[in-house]
Amino acid sequence: MNINEMIGQPLAKDSMRNWNGFLRSGLVILTMAATLTACSSAGDLTISNESPVDVTVSTGEEEVTVSAWGGASILGYGCTPGDVIVEFASGQKVVVAGPVCPEVQLVILNGEVELRPSP
């Protein structure tokens, strides 16, 4: 048996084991990074009340009262599970077809609601 046979074969197996371990570690790190990115990218749901009356906004899971000429954000909320209901002080309700996502903001005007791009 020569030195190449003694060194070559075990080195090739060890190199392959190291490479496989490196790949596994890399996949684990990529999976964790993708999961953390997905969790942190929910975004904020923004509401702007450009009317002279207070309103109550219901997402189905959250209910927020927004003062006249005010605004609110539901931090890290992401998309609503369904429609959004805006109720004016007069009792009038406006249903905004959902889901509503952070890419747009709810803008409340006199008796109506618009979806506009988020700033």
C-alpha positions in Angstrom: 0.0 0.0 0.0 1.4 3.4 -1.0 0.9 6.8 0.7 -1.7 7.9 -1.9 -3.9 4.9 -1.0 -3.5 5.5 2.7 -4.2 9.2 2.5 -6.3 9.6 -0.6 -9.2 7.4 0.3 -9.9 8.6 3.8 -9.4 12.2 2.7 -12.0 11.8 0.0 -14.6 10.4 2.4 -13.9 13.1 5.0 -14.1 15.8 2.4 -17.5 14.5 1.3 -18.7 14.3 4.9 -17.6 17.9 5.6 -19.3 19.1 2.4 -22.5 17.3 3.3 -22.4 18.9 6.8 -21.8 22.3 5.3 -24.8 21.9 3.0 -27.0 20.8 5.8 -26.0 23.7 7.9 -26.6 26.1 5.0 -30.1 24.7 4.5 -30.9 25.0 8.1 -29.7 28.7 8.2 -31.7 29.5 5.0 -34.8 27.9 6.3 -34.6 29.8 9.6 -33.9 33.1 7.7 -36.9 32.6 5.5 -39.2 31.8 8.4 -38.0 34.9 10.3 -38.5 37.0 7.3 -42.0 35.7 6.8 -42.9 36.4 10.4 -41.6 39.9 10.4 -43.1 41.0 7.1 -46.7 41.1 8.3 -46.8 44.9 8.0 -48.9 47.5 9.7 -52.6 48.1 8.8 -53.0 51.9 8.6 -56.2 53.9 9.0 -56.6 57.6 8.2 -59.8 59.4 9.2 -60.2 62.5 7.1 -63.7 63.2 8.3 -65.1 65.4 11.1 -66.6 62.4 13.1 -65.1 59.6 15.1 -65.4 56.1 13.5 -65.0 52.5 14.6 -63.1 50.2 12.3 -63.6 46.4 12.8 -61.3 43.9 11.0 -63.2 40.9 12.4 -60.4 40.3 15.0 -59.6 43.9 16.0 -61.8 46.9 16.7 -60.2 50.4 16.7 -61.8 53.8 17.3 -60.3 56.5 15.2 -60.9 60.1 16.2 -62.0 62.8 13.7 -59.1 64.0 11.6 -57.0 61.3 13.2 -55.3 58.1 12.3 -54.3 54.7 13.7 -52.1 51.7 12.9 -52.5 48.2 14.0 -48.8 47.2 14.2 -47.7 43.9 12.7 -51.3 43.0 11.8 -50.8 42.0 8.2 -53.9 41.4 6.1 -57.3 41.3 7.5 -59.0 37.8 7.5 -62.0 39.2 5.6 -64.0 42.4 5.1 -63.5 45.5 7.1 -66.5 47.4 8.6 -66.3 51.1 9.2 -69.0 52.5 11.5 -69.6 56.2 11.6 -71.0 58.0 14.7 -74.4 58.3 12.9 -74.6 54.5 12.8 -74.0 54.3 9.1 -71.8 51.3 8.2 -69.5 50.9 5.2 -68.2 47.5 4.3 -64.8 47.3 2.5 -64.3 44.0 0.7 -61.4 42.2 2.1 -58.8 41.1 2.7 -57.2 44.5 3.2 -53.4 44.3 3.4 -50.7 46.7 4.5 -49.9 47.8 0.9 -53.0 50.0 1.1 -54.4 52.2 3.8 -58.0 52.8 4.7 -58.9 56.4 4.2 -62.2 57.5 5.7 -64.0 60.4 4.2 -67.5 61.9 4.8 -69.6 58.8 4.7 -67.3 56.7 2.5 -64.1 54.8 2.6 -61.3 54.6 0.0 -58.3 52.3 -0.3 -55.1 54.2 -1.1 -51.5 53.1 -1.5 -49.7 53.2 1.9 -47.1 55.9 2.3 
